[in-house]
């Protein structure tokens, strides 16, 4: 049974609309890929420059014990670290690149000894959502690009 002319015209019109829509989606998809690539490059750069304070601003003046916990300074203050006490906070936040190198390449964090480096890395590994430096630490673990 031959198709009626009105149905054939409607069918052709519908397929051309579908074809146009697919072409538009393809063009939009291609521009999205082009737009995302520079963003990934920026993400990689920001991972290297993001900062992780040890300890975070909410614990300013506190020290880090050997297990990576935030504690009050011992009675000896900074000298306590010489006798196994807690370690004073570093003079500046660590960058994402420094932490990444310390975690994956075995390099010490700047200005640290073997034991203070270990304590600071344990603190960083314990960071959780809402703490300063957490997003930076996540981006180090899940590099893009």
N, CA and C of each residue as an Amber inpcrd file, in Angstrom:
protein
   435
   0.8400000  -1.1690000   0.0000000   0.0000000   0.0000000   0.0000000
   0.8910000   1.2400000   0.0000000   0.7920000   2.1230000  -0.9510000
   1.6370000   3.3140000  -1.0150000   1.2720000   4.3070000   0.0820000
   2.3050000   5.0380000   0.5370000   2.1150000   6.0250000   1.5960000
   1.4060000   7.2450000   1.0370000   0.5660000   7.8420000   1.8350000
  -0.1400000   9.0470000   1.3860000   0.8440000  10.2040000   1.3060000
   0.6710000  11.1470000   0.3810000   1.6040000  12.2620000   0.2140000
   1.7370000  13.1010000   1.4730000   0.6710000  13.3370000   2.2150000
   0.7420000  14.1710000   3.4220000   1.6100000  13.5060000   4.4760000
   1.4940000  12.1880000   4.6150000   2.2840000  11.4540000   5.5970000
   3.7550000  11.4490000   5.1920000   4.0350000  11.2770000   3.9110000
   5.4140000  11.2800000   3.4250000   6.0730000  12.6340000   3.6570000
   5.3420000  13.7350000   3.4380000   5.8770000  15.0750000   3.6600000
   6.1590000  15.2980000   5.1410000   5.2510000  14.8610000   5.9930000
   5.4350000  15.0150000   7.4380000   6.6300000  14.2000000   7.9060000
   6.7860000  13.0000000   7.3420000   7.9000000  12.1370000   7.7070000
   9.2280000  12.7660000   7.2900000   9.2960000  13.3090000   6.0900000
  10.5140000  13.9650000   5.6020000  10.8250000  15.1990000   6.4300000
   9.7910000  15.9520000   6.7890000   9.9800000  17.1560000   7.5970000
  10.5140000  16.7940000   8.9790000   9.9690000  15.7320000   9.5740000
  10.4090000  15.3020000  10.9040000  11.8530000  14.8280000  10.8660000
  12.2380000  14.1000000   9.8120000  13.6120000  13.6090000   9.7390000
  14.5950000  14.7560000   9.5170000  14.2040000  15.7910000   8.7800000
  15.1110000  16.9190000   8.5780000  15.2750000  17.7190000   9.8620000
  14.2040000  17.8180000  10.6580000  14.3060000  18.4980000  11.9550000
  15.2350000  17.7070000  12.8670000  15.0890000  16.3890000  12.8530000
  15.9460000  15.5440000  13.6730000  17.4020000  15.6710000  13.2230000
  17.6250000  15.6950000  11.9190000  18.9870000  15.8380000  11.3980000
  19.5820000  17.1780000  11.7930000  18.7950000  18.2280000  11.6790000
  19.2720000  19.5590000  12.0770000  19.6090000  19.5840000  13.5610000
  18.7470000  18.9960000  14.3530000  18.9590000  18.9830000  15.8040000
  20.2470000  18.2230000  16.1350000  20.4910000  17.1040000  15.4770000
  21.7060000  16.3340000  15.7160000  22.9500000  17.1330000  15.3220000
  22.8760000  17.8370000  14.2040000  24.0020000  18.6730000  13.7900000
  24.2740000  19.7700000  14.8070000  23.2110000  20.3610000  15.3280000
  23.3760000  21.4210000  16.3290000  23.9870000  20.8540000  17.6040000
  23.5400000  19.6720000  18.0200000  24.1040000  19.0510000  19.2180000
  25.5740000  18.7060000  19.0120000  25.9050000  18.2260000  17.8230000
  27.3000000  17.9110000  17.5230000  28.1760000  19.1450000  17.5680000
  27.6840000  20.2400000  17.0300000  28.4460000  21.4930000  17.0510000
  28.6150000  21.9850000  18.4780000  27.5600000  21.8730000  19.2720000
  27.6490000  22.3010000  20.6710000  28.6290000  21.4210000  21.4280000
  28.6140000  20.1210000  21.1480000  29.5410000  19.2040000  21.8080000
  30.9830000  19.5100000  21.4720000  31.2600000  19.8160000  20.2130000
  32.6240000  20.1400000  19.7960000  33.1110000  21.4080000  20.4710000
  32.2470000  22.4060000  20.5660000  32.6750000  23.6490000  21.2190000
  32.8830000  23.4260000  22.7070000  32.1290000  22.5150000  23.2970000
  32.3160000  22.2090000  24.7150000  33.6770000  21.5740000  24.9370000
  34.0670000  20.6420000  24.0870000  35.3720000  20.0040000  24.2130000
  36.4770000  21.0400000  24.0900000  36.3520000  21.9430000  23.1410000
  37.3580000  22.9920000  22.9560000  37.4110000  23.8990000  24.1800000
  36.2660000  24.1770000  24.7880000  36.2300000  25.0600000  25.9490000
  36.7570000  24.3710000  27.2010000  36.6030000  23.0530000  27.3110000
  37.0180000  22.3480000  28.5210000  38.5280000  22.1430000  28.5660000
  39.1710000  21.9110000  27.4500000  40.6100000  21.6480000  27.4510000
  41.4250000  22.7470000  28.1420000  41.2140000  24.0400000  27.8520000
  41.9530000  25.0650000  28.5940000  41.6150000  25.0430000  30.0830000
  40.3760000  24.7060000  30.4150000  39.9980000  24.6430000  31.8230000
  40.7770000  23.5400000  32.5270000  40.9970000  22.4200000  31.8600000
  41.7830000  21.3450000  32.4610000  43.2260000  21.7790000  32.6580000
  43.7590000  22.5300000  31.7250000  45.1190000  23.0450000  31.8810000
  45.1860000  23.9790000  33.0790000  44.1760000  24.8280000  33.2400000
  44.1340000  25.7230000  34.3970000  44.0040000  24.9290000  35.6810000
  43.2330000  23.8360000  35.6520000  43.0700000  23.0070000  36.8400000
  44.4040000  22.4160000  37.2470000  45.1660000  21.9220000  36.2920000
  46.4710000  21.3480000  36.5900000  47.3860000  22.4000000  37.2000000
  47.3730000  23.5910000  36.6620000  48.2050000  24.6670000  37.2050000
  47.7560000  25.0440000  38.6080000  46.4510000  25.0700000  38.8490000
  45.9670000  25.4630000  40.1680000  46.2790000  24.4000000  41.2110000
  46.3690000  23.1310000  40.8060000  46.7480000  22.0720000  41.7410000
  48.1580000  22.3310000  42.2580000  49.0120000  22.8130000  41.3970000
  50.3940000  23.0450000  41.7950000  50.5400000  24.2610000  42.6920000
  49.6330000  25.2240000  42.5810000  49.7650000  26.4550000  43.3550000
  48.7930000  26.5550000  44.5240000  47.8420000  25.6270000  44.6460000
  46.9150000  25.7010000  45.7800000  47.7070000  25.4940000  47.0750000
  47.1320000  25.8830000  48.1980000  47.8750000  25.8390000  49.4550000
  47.1670000  24.9950000  50.5020000  47.9840000  24.3340000  51.3200000
  47.4760000  23.5420000  52.4360000  48.1570000  24.0500000  53.7010000
  47.4170000  24.7920000  54.5350000  48.0060000  25.2550000  55.7930000
  48.0560000  24.1180000  56.8170000  49.1370000  24.0440000  57.5720000
  49.3010000  23.0310000  58.6140000  49.6600000  23.7480000  59.8980000
  48.8300000  23.7230000  60.9160000  47.4110000  23.3560000  60.8730000
  46.5960000  24.4710000  60.2320000  45.3060000  24.2310000  60.0590000
  44.4270000  25.2200000  59.4420000  44.2830000  26.4690000  60.2920000
  43.7060000  27.5320000  59.7290000  43.5570000  28.8050000  60.4390000
  42.7920000  28.6910000  61.7620000  41.8870000  27.7510000  61.8520000
  41.1240000  27.5700000  63.0910000  41.9630000  27.0430000  64.2360000
  43.1340000  26.5230000  63.9230000  44.0260000  25.9700000  64.9460000
  45.3690000  26.6990000  64.9800000  45.3530000  27.9700000  64.6360000
  46.5930000  28.7520000  64.6230000  47.2520000  28.7040000  65.9970000
  48.5580000  28.5420000  66.0050000  49.3010000  28.4900000  67.2570000
  49.3820000  27.0960000  67.8570000  48.6850000  26.1450000  67.2840000
  48.7390000  24.7660000  67.7920000  49.8370000  24.0080000  67.0540000
  50.1980000  22.8700000  67.6150000  51.2710000  22.0470000  67.0720000
  50.6960000  20.7530000  66.4970000  51.5500000  19.9860000  65.8350000
  51.1550000  18.7100000  65.2410000  51.9680000  17.6010000  65.9140000
  51.2660000  16.5940000  66.4680000  52.0050000  15.4900000  67.0880000
  52.4230000  14.4660000  66.0310000  53.1320000  13.4270000  66.4600000
  53.6800000  12.4410000  65.5130000  52.6140000  11.6850000  64.7400000
  51.3910000  11.6560000  65.2530000  50.2970000  10.9520000  64.5780000
  49.4890000  11.8630000  63.6650000  49.8990000  13.1280000  63.5430000
  49.1940000  14.0590000  62.6700000  48.0120000  14.7480000  63.3240000
  47.9120000  14.6540000  64.6410000  46.8180000  15.3100000  65.3650000
  47.2260000  16.7170000  65.7760000  46.2500000  17.6080000  65.8410000
  46.4980000  18.9760000  66.2940000  46.4530000  18.9680000  67.8180000
  47.5090000  19.4920000  68.4410000  47.6040000  19.5050000  69.9050000
  48.1170000  20.8670000  70.3710000  47.9690000  21.1230000  71.6500000
  48.5440000  22.3320000  72.2340000  50.0570000  22.1600000  72.3170000
  50.7910000  23.2770000  72.2800000  52.2480000  23.1640000  72.4180000
  52.5870000  22.5400000  73.7720000  53.6030000  21.7260000  73.7820000
  54.0330000  21.1340000  75.0430000  54.6970000  22.1820000  75.9180000
  55.0940000  21.8030000  77.1300000  55.7190000  22.7660000  78.0500000
  57.0480000  23.3190000  77.5330000  57.6870000  22.6010000  76.6190000
  58.9680000  23.0650000  76.0820000  58.8170000  23.8950000  74.8130000
  57.5870000  24.0290000  74.3150000  57.3660000  24.7950000  73.0870000
  58.0620000  24.1450000  71.9110000  58.7150000  24.9440000  71.0520000
  59.3770000  24.3830000  69.8700000  60.4880000  23.3920000  70.2110000
  61.0940000  23.5340000  71.3840000  62.1610000  22.6040000  71.7720000
  61.6180000  21.2110000  72.0630000  60.3250000  21.1120000  72.3230000
  59.7220000  19.8110000  72.6090000  59.8810000  18.8330000  71.4640000
  59.9510000  19.3380000  70.2430000  60.1130000  18.4640000  69.0820000
  61.4440000  17.7130000  69.1380000  62.4410000  18.3060000  69.7970000
  63.7370000  17.6340000  69.9300000  63.6480000  16.4130000  70.8300000
  62.6350000  16.3810000  71.6960000  62.4860000  15.2960000  72.6620000
  61.2340000  14.4620000  72.3960000  60.7720000  14.4430000  71.1560000
  59.6120000  13.6350000  70.8010000  58.2780000  14.3190000  71.0240000
  58.3110000  15.5870000  71.3780000  57.0650000  16.3220000  71.5840000
  56.4390000  16.7360000  70.2630000  55.3960000  17.5260000  70.3180000
  54.7350000  17.9510000  69.0740000  55.6090000  18.9210000  68.2700000
  55.3220000  19.0010000  66.9790000  56.1030000  19.8380000  66.0670000
  55.4100000  21.1720000  65.8570000  56.1900000  22.2640000  65.8780000
  55.5860000  23.5820000  65.6450000  55.0730000  23.6780000  64.2100000
  54.1040000  24.5520000  63.9820000  53.5890000  24.6910000  62.6120000
  54.6710000  25.2450000  61.6900000  54.6290000  24.8730000  60.4160000
  55.6120000  25.4290000  59.4780000  55.4010000  26.9320000  59.3200000
  56.4050000  27.6120000  58.8130000  56.3390000  29.0740000  58.7020000
  55.3630000  29.5520000  57.6300000  54.9850000  28.6760000  56.7040000
  54.0420000  29.0480000  55.6390000  53.2630000  27.8040000  55.2210000
  52.1220000  28.0060000  54.5470000  51.3820000  26.8400000  54.0290000
  52.2000000  26.1360000  52.9450000  51.9820000  24.8390000  52.8030000
  52.6390000  24.0850000  51.7420000  51.8150000  24.2030000  50.4640000
  52.4950000  24.2170000  49.3180000  51.7710000  24.2620000  48.0410000
  51.3630000  22.8420000  47.6460000  50.4130000  22.7610000  46.7440000
  49.9720000  21.4620000  46.2550000  51.1130000  20.6790000  45.6300000
  51.9760000  21.3760000  44.9180000  53.1140000  20.7120000  44.2780000
  54.0600000  20.1170000  45.3180000  54.3240000  20.8610000  46.3910000
  55.2100000  20.3600000  47.4460000  54.6240000  19.1230000  48.1150000
  53.3300000  19.1700000  48.3980000  52.6770000  18.0340000  49.0540000
  52.6370000  16.8370000  48.1090000  52.3240000  17.0800000  46.8440000
  52.2890000  15.9900000  45.8610000  53.6570000  15.3120000  45.7610000
  54.7190000  16.1140000  45.6960000  56.0640000  15.5480000  45.6080000
  56.4200000  14.7610000  46.8660000  56.0070000  15.2710000  48.0220000
  56.2890000  14.5740000  49.2720000  55.5280000  13.2470000  49.3480000
  54.2900000  13.2450000  48.8850000  53.4790000  12.0280000  48.9460000
  53.9150000  10.9780000  47.9320000  54.1980000  11.3980000  46.7100000
  54.4150000  10.4390000  45.6350000  55.8680000  10.2570000  45.2050000
  56.7340000  11.1950000  45.5660000  58.1380000  11.0830000  45.1580000
  59.0740000  10.9070000  46.3480000  58.5400000  10.9940000  47.5600000
  59.3590000  10.8050000  48.7470000  60.2240000  11.9920000  49.1240000
  59.9410000  13.1600000  48.5580000  60.6950000  14.3740000  48.8630000
  60.1610000  14.9630000  50.1710000  61.0400000  15.5300000  50.9840000
  60.5810000  16.1800000  52.2230000  59.8670000  17.4840000  51.8990000
  58.8990000  17.8240000  52.7150000  58.2810000  19.1460000  52.6360000
  59.3390000  20.1710000  53.0230000  59.2970000  21.3770000  52.4720000
  60.3260000  22.3800000  52.7630000  60.4120000  22.7050000  54.2580000
  61.6320000  22.7590000  54.7520000  61.8680000  23.1470000  56.1390000
  61.5130000  22.0890000  57.1640000  61.4290000  20.8250000  56.7480000
  61.0530000  19.7760000  57.6940000  62.1790000  18.7720000  57.8770000
  62.0930000  18.0490000  58.9860000  62.9840000  16.9200000  59.2360000
  62.2200000  15.6490000  58.8870000  62.8590000  14.5150000  59.0230000
  62.1910000  13.2500000  58.7220000  60.9000000  13.1070000  59.5330000
  60.9840000  13.3620000  60.8410000  59.8270000  13.1480000  61.7130000
  58.7520000  14.2250000  61.5610000  59.1630000  15.4810000  61.4290000
  58.1480000  16.5300000  61.2560000  57.4680000  16.3910000  59.8920000
  58.2150000  15.9910000  58.8710000  57.6370000  15.7390000  57.5510000
  56.5640000  14.6550000  57.6550000  56.8890000  13.5860000  58.3490000
  55.9460000  12.4820000  58.5250000  54.6930000  12.9490000  59.2710000
  54.8770000  13.7320000  60.3250000  53.7380000  14.2290000  61.1080000
  52.8530000  15.1550000  60.2710000  53.4630000  16.0620000  59.5200000
  52.6840000  16.9880000  58.6870000  51.9130000  16.2340000  57.5990000
  52.5450000  15.2340000  56.9840000  51.8480000  14.4570000  55.9540000
  50.6860000  13.6640000  56.5510000  50.8740000  13.1550000  57.7650000
  49.7640000  12.4510000  58.4290000  48.6100000  13.4150000  58.6920000
  48.9360000  14.6370000  59.1040000  47.8920000  15.6470000  59.3070000
  47.1520000  15.9160000  57.9930000  47.9010000  16.0990000  56.9160000
  47.2990000  16.4110000  55.6140000  46.4020000  15.2650000  55.1490000
  46.8390000  14.0300000  55.3540000  46.0370000  12.8690000  54.9460000
  44.7360000  12.7640000  55.7400000  44.7090000  13.3540000  56.9380000
  43.5040000  13.3030000  57.7760000  42.5210000  14.4330000  57.4820000
  42.8800000  15.3550000  56.5940000  41.9800000  16.4690000  56.2910000
  40.6360000  15.9430000  55.8100000  39.5760000  16.6240000  56.2060000
  38.2340000  16.2280000  55.7630000  37.4850000  17.4580000  55.2680000
  36.3360000  17.2260000  54.6640000  35.5490000  18.3060000  54.0780000
  35.3180000  19.4440000  55.0510000  35.4810000  20.6520000  54.5770000
  35.2770000  21.8340000  55.4060000  36.5570000  22.3670000  56.0200000
  37.6120000  21.5650000  56.0470000  38.8760000  22.0310000  56.6060000
  39.6870000  22.7320000  55.5240000  40.4410000  23.7270000  55.9420000
  41.2700000  24.4790000  55.0160000  42.3230000  23.5570000  54.4000000
  42.4300000  23.5740000  53.0820000  43.3890000  22.7420000  52.3740000
  42.8200000  21.4300000  51.8650000  41.5930000  21.0930000  52.2660000
  40.9930000  19.8110000  51.8740000  40.8040000  19.7130000  50.3600000
  40.2780000  20.7640000  49.7450000  40.0410000  20.7400000  48.3000000
  41.3630000  20.6010000  47.5450000  42.3780000  21.2720000  48.0070000
  43.7000000  21.1670000  47.3890000  44.2120000  19.7300000  47.5010000
  44.0660000  19.1340000  48.6800000  44.5170000  17.7590000  48.8810000
  43.7690000  16.7950000  47.9610000  42.4630000  16.9990000  47.8010000
  41.6840000  16.1530000  46.8910000  42.1820000  16.2690000  45.4610000
  42.4910000  17.4840000  45.0420000  42.9340000  17.6780000  43.6620000
  44.3050000  17.0540000  43.4200000  45.1070000  16.9290000  44.4510000
  46.4040000  16.2580000  44.3200000  46.1810000  14.7600000  44.1190000
  45.2140000  14.2100000  44.8340000  44.9350000  12.7810000  44.7340000
  44.2880000  12.4120000  43.4090000  43.5110000  13.3140000  42.8310000
  42.8010000  13.0510000  41.5830000  43.2290000  14.0380000  40.5110000
  44.4720000  13.9330000  40.0330000  44.9170000  14.9040000  39.0300000
  44.1380000  14.7590000  37.7350000  43.9320000  15.8690000  37.0710000
  43.2270000  15.8820000  35.7860000  44.2470000  16.1430000  34.6840000
  43.8750000  15.7430000  33.4690000  44.7060000  16.0920000  32.3230000
  45.6590000  15.0820000  31.9450000
